[in-house]
Amino acid sequence: MVSGNKAEKYPGSTAAPMADGEAWDLVRAESGILAASEPVMEPTLRLITHARTNAELLGGILASRLALARIDEQSLATILSGIFDADPDILIAAEADLRAVRERDPACPGLMHVLMNLKGFQALQTHRAAHRLWLDGRKEMANWLSNLASLVFGPDIHPAARIGSAVMLDHGSGIVVGETTVIEDQVSILQNVTLGGTGKETGDRHPKIRRGVMIGAGAKILGNIEVGAYSKVAAGSVVLKPVPPRTTVAGVPATVVRIHRVDEVPAAEMDQTIV
C-alpha cells in the first residue's frame, strides 16, 4: 500500500467499519447462501466455500478467470495463492478494495458480487500479484501476468505502478496506468482513463494521484504531475498541469472550475457533476 493506515476508513463514509478479515467471512457467507438457492452455481462457488485460506480464495477466483487464456488454472492458482500468502498486505489491500466498491457503487448487491463479477476489482488484485513479482526481481513473470490480466480483464497496468488500498476501478475497461504512476489510497477511477506520459521521456514520467481523488470516465492525465488530495477530474478532461488539492478540474486542457469544501471526498461520493 502506498499511504494511510491499513484499516482506516475514508472520511465521509457512512458504512460501519469492518475488522480485518471480516469481508472475506461475509463473502463466504454470501456464497453459501447463493449455492443453496442456485445449485447450478455451486461448483463455481466451491472456489470460495471450500477455500482453506483467504489467499487460496482470492488466488482461486483470479486463476479461474485468467485461465480462460489457456493457462493451466491450478498452476496459476498455486502461484497467486503463494504470492498472497507471502505478502499479507496484499490481502489487506484487497479487502479494503472489496469494501470500497461495495460502499461506492449503489448497484452493487454485496461483496461476493465484487469478487466474482467485477473485472476492475479482479484486474487490480492481479496487478497486486504482478507488482509483488516485479519487486522480487521476477520482471518477466510480472510482465507476463500483467499482459494476461490486460487481455482478460481490460485494464493495462504496468507491474511497476504503485497502487494503494481502498481503490475502485469502476468498470475497468480501457484503463491505462503507466510504469511510474503512483495511486494513493481511497481513489476511484472510471473507465477509459489514461495515466500516461507525454512522449518519449524516460525515468519518472507518469502521474501521481493522491488520496481521495475521483477521476471521471475518459479523462487523460499525462506526465509526471500531481493530482492533489481529494480532487476531482471531470469526465473527458485532459490534464497536463498539476491539480491543486480539493479542486475540480475540467476541460481540454483542464482548468480549475470549483474549490471543494473540506468535508468533500470525491472518491467516496462518486458525484460526476462539476458544479
C-alpha distance (Angstrom), angle and dihedral (degrees) to the residues before:
residue distance angle dihedral
M1 . . .
V2 3.75 . .
S3 3.78 103.9 .
G4 3.78 145.6 -11.6
N5 3.77 137.6 41.9
K6 3.80 112.2 -50.9
A7 3.78 93.9 -126.7
E8 3.79 97.5 35.6
K9 3.78 118.6 130.1
Y10 3.77 116.1 -142.4
P11 3.80 117.7 -111.0
G12 3.78 113.6 -93.6
S13 3.79 96.6 30.6
T14 3.79 114.1 139.0
A15 3.80 95.1 -167.4
A16 3.78 121.0 102.7
P17 3.80 111.4 -107.0
M18 3.78 117.4 -105.4
A19 3.76 127.8 -140.2
D20 3.79 117.1 -116.5
G21 3.79 108.4 -80.1
E22 3.79 96.1 17.3
A23 3.81 93.2 108.2
W24 3.81 91.0 59.0
D25 3.82 89.9 50.3
L26 3.81 89.9 52.2
V27 3.81 90.7 48.8
R28 3.82 89.4 54.4
A29 3.80 91.7 48.3
E30 3.82 92.9 48.8
S31 3.82 90.1 48.0
G32 3.81 92.6 51.8
I33 3.80 91.5 51.7
L34 3.81 92.3 47.7
A35 3.82 93.0 46.9
A36 3.80 89.7 53.8
S37 3.80 94.0 48.8
E38 3.83 97.7 38.6
P39 3.83 107.7 36.3
V40 3.81 92.7 178.8
M41 3.82 88.1 68.0
E42 3.80 95.8 47.9
P43 3.85 96.0 94.8
T44 3.81 90.9 53.4
L45 3.80 92.5 45.2
R46 3.81 91.2 55.1
L47 3.81 85.8 82.9
I48 3.80 84.5 70.8
T49 3.79 105.5 27.7
H50 3.82 95.0 45.8
A51 3.82 98.1 40.0
R52 3.79 111.5 121.1
T53 3.80 95.5 -154.0
N54 3.80 138.1 19.0
A55 3.80 89.3 -111.9
E56 3.81 90.6 54.8
L57 3.81 90.2 47.5
L58 3.81 95.0 53.0
G59 3.81 93.7 39.1
G60 3.79 92.1 50.5
I61 3.79 94.6 49.9
L62 3.81 93.3 48.6
A63 3.80 92.6 45.2
S64 3.81 91.4 51.1
R65 3.82 89.0 57.8
L66 3.79 98.1 39.5
A67 3.81 92.0 47.6
L68 3.80 88.1 71.0
A69 3.80 83.7 84.9
R70 3.85 90.3 67.4
I71 3.78 95.6 -95.9
D72 3.79 117.7 141.2
E73 3.79 101.7 -97.0
Q74 3.79 98.8 -152.4
S75 3.81 93.9 48.4
L76 3.78 90.7 49.6
A77 3.81 92.2 46.5
T78 3.80 89.2 52.9
I79 3.80 91.9 51.2
L80 3.80 93.4 48.0
S81 3.79 95.2 43.7
G82 3.80 89.3 50.2
I83 3.79 91.1 53.7
F84 3.81 92.2 48.8
D85 3.81 92.0 46.8
A86 3.80 91.7 50.6
D87 3.81 94.2 48.5
P88 3.83 111.1 40.3
D89 3.81 90.5 179.7
I90 3.81 88.0 73.2
L91 3.79 91.4 60.0
I92 3.80 90.7 46.9
A93 3.81 90.1 51.8
A94 3.81 91.6 45.6
E95 3.79 90.7 52.0
A96 3.81 90.0 51.1
D97 3.82 88.5 50.2
L98 3.82 90.7 51.9
R99 3.80 91.3 52.6
A100 3.81 92.4 44.6
V101 3.80 93.4 56.0
R102 3.80 92.7 44.6
E103 3.81 91.4 51.2
R104 3.81 98.4 42.3
D105 3.81 102.1 40.8
P106 3.82 111.1 70.9
A107 3.83 90.3 -166.0
C108 3.82 93.4 57.2
P109 3.84 112.0 107.5
G110 3.80 97.8 -166.4
L111 3.78 150.3 -33.1
M112 3.80 94.8 -82.5
H113 3.80 89.1 57.7
V114 3.81 89.5 56.3
L115 3.80 92.5 49.4
M116 3.81 96.9 44.8
N117 3.78 105.0 34.3
L118 3.80 114.9 21.3
K119 3.78 111.3 90.6
G120 3.80 93.7 -167.3
F121 3.81 89.3 62.3
Q122 3.81 92.4 43.5
A123 3.81 92.3 48.9
L124 3.80 91.4 50.2
Q125 3.80 93.4 51.8
T126 3.80 91.0 48.1
H127 3.79 87.6 51.8
R128 3.80 89.7 53.5
A129 3.81 88.9 57.0
A130 3.82 92.2 45.6
H131 3.81 90.8 48.8
R132 3.80 90.5 53.1
L133 3.81 89.5 52.1
W134 3.82 89.2 49.0
L135 3.80 92.2 52.1
D136 3.81 89.5 48.1
G137 3.81 90.7 56.7
R138 3.83 95.0 -107.4
K139 3.79 91.7 124.1
E140 3.80 99.2 154.3
M141 3.80 90.5 51.8
A142 3.80 89.6 46.4
N143 3.81 91.9 51.6
W144 3.82 91.3 46.8
L145 3.81 92.4 51.8
S146 3.81 91.8 44.6
N147 3.81 91.9 51.5
L148 3.80 91.2 46.9
A149 3.80 90.4 52.6
S150 3.80 90.3 50.4
L151 3.81 91.7 51.7
V152 3.81 93.0 48.9
F153 3.82 104.4 33.8
G154 3.82 106.0 22.6
P155 3.83 107.6 -124.7
D156 3.81 114.1 109.6
I157 3.82 105.4 -148.4
H158 3.80 120.8 170.5
P159 3.82 109.0 -128.3
A160 3.81 91.3 -127.8
A161 3.82 93.5 59.1
R162 3.81 113.0 112.1
I163 3.80 115.1 -133.0
G164 3.80 127.2 -179.9
S165 3.79 130.3 -148.3
A166 3.82 134.4 -81.3
V167 3.80 87.6 40.1
M168 3.81 122.5 153.1
L169 3.80 123.4 -158.9
D170 3.79 97.4 -168.0
H171 3.84 110.6 -147.6
G172 3.81 88.6 -19.0
S173 3.81 97.4 -143.9
G174 3.79 115.1 139.2
I175 3.81 98.1 2.2
V176 3.83 113.3 148.9
V177 3.82 121.6 -169.6
G178 3.81 119.1 -175.5
E179 3.79 128.9 -137.5
T180 3.81 100.6 -98.3
T181 3.81 96.2 37.8
V182 3.81 118.4 130.2
I183 3.81 119.2 -159.1
E184 3.79 113.8 -176.0
D185 3.80 128.7 -153.6
Q186 3.81 125.6 -61.2
V187 3.81 97.4 22.2
S188 3.83 125.6 148.5
I189 3.81 120.7 -155.8
L190 3.79 124.3 -176.7
Q191 3.80 129.7 -153.1
N192 3.82 125.8 -60.5
V193 3.80 94.7 19.1
T194 3.82 118.4 150.9
L195 3.79 122.4 -156.4
G196 3.78 96.5 -175.5
G197 3.76 148.9 138.2
T198 3.79 129.0 -91.4
G199 3.79 99.6 -123.5
K200 3.79 137.2 -52.0
E201 3.79 98.8 -16.2
T202 3.76 119.6 140.9
G203 3.79 130.1 -152.0
D204 3.79 121.6 26.3
R205 3.79 100.4 4.8
H206 3.81 110.0 140.8
P207 3.83 135.8 84.0
K208 3.79 127.8 -81.1
I209 3.81 110.7 -141.7
R210 3.80 112.1 -163.0
R211 3.80 130.4 -150.4
G212 3.80 121.7 -58.9
V213 3.82 97.0 11.5
M214 3.81 123.3 148.1
I215 3.81 118.8 -155.7
G216 3.80 114.8 -162.9
A217 3.79 127.0 -136.3
G218 3.78 116.3 -69.9
A219 3.81 96.1 8.5
K220 3.81 118.2 148.4
I221 3.81 120.1 -153.2
L222 3.78 111.0 -174.5
G223 3.78 133.0 -171.0
N224 3.79 136.8 9.9
I225 3.79 94.0 -47.9
E226 3.79 132.4 132.7
V227 3.78 127.3 -121.0
G228 3.80 102.1 -156.2
A229 3.79 124.7 -126.1
Y230 3.81 118.9 -74.9
S231 3.79 93.9 8.7
K232 3.78 130.0 137.0
V233 3.81 129.2 -137.7
A234 3.80 109.3 -157.8
A235 3.80 121.4 -130.2
G236 3.79 114.8 -81.7
S237 3.80 95.2 13.4
V238 3.80 123.8 143.0
V239 3.81 110.2 -145.3
L240 3.80 116.5 -161.4
K241 3.81 100.8 154.8
P242 3.83 133.4 52.1
V243 3.80 116.0 -78.8
P244 3.84 116.4 -137.2
P245 3.80 118.7 -126.5
R246 3.81 117.8 -88.2
T247 3.79 97.5 16.3
T248 3.78 137.8 115.9
V249 3.80 117.5 -131.6
A250 3.79 125.4 -167.7
G251 3.77 140.6 168.0
V252 3.81 141.8 43.9
P253 2.94 103.1 -46.2
A254 3.79 94.1 17.9
T255 3.81 120.5 -118.7
V256 3.81 132.6 179.7
V257 3.80 110.6 -86.3
R258 3.80 101.3 165.6
I259 3.80 142.6 20.1
H260 3.82 115.1 -140.7
R261 3.79 130.7 -132.8
V262 3.79 114.2 -111.4
D263 3.82 92.0 -110.6
E264 3.82 95.7 55.7
V265 3.82 118.5 109.2
P266 3.81 107.9 -176.6
A267 3.82 95.0 -170.9
A268 3.81 91.1 56.9
E269 3.79 97.6 39.0
M270 3.84 96.2 47.5
D271 3.81 90.5 -158.9
Q272 3.81 107.5 165.6
T273 3.81 96.0 -166.3
I274 3.81 122.4 101.2
V275 3.80 101.3 -153.8
